[in-house]
Amino acid sequence: MSGPGEGKIKLGKADIYLHLKGKSGATVTHIDIELPALNDIIKPGESTYVGGKKGGVFLGLKSEMIKRAEGKK
């Protein structure tokens, strides 16, 4: 985990849940990252990819998502 740094914009504190299959409507076990500010970058229904990194994960962004994210400067 690298923490704060140049070129990093804090979006807020997310609620993160391990959502188990068969509970609260989940059809498959997954991780929910709930932070409304993310919808300014990744719109509901869009898909992206996630990768593991030391201390956490990163969300890879597609070109349209990158444009929205870079517009938040």
JORA-V225539 format. One record per backbone hydrogen bond with DSSP energy under -0.5 kcal/mol. NH is the residue of the N-H (numbers start at 1). CO is the residue of the C=O. If there is no record, write none. Layout:
NH CO
NH CO
This chain:
8 5
10 8
14 12
15 34
16 14
17 32
19 17
19 30
20 18
22 26
23 20
26 23
30 19
32 17
34 15
34 32
35 33
38 35
39 36
40 37
41 38
42 38
43 41
46 43
49 60
51 58
53 56
56 53
58 51
60 49
60 58
66 62
67 63
68 64
69 65
70 66
71 67
72 69
73 70
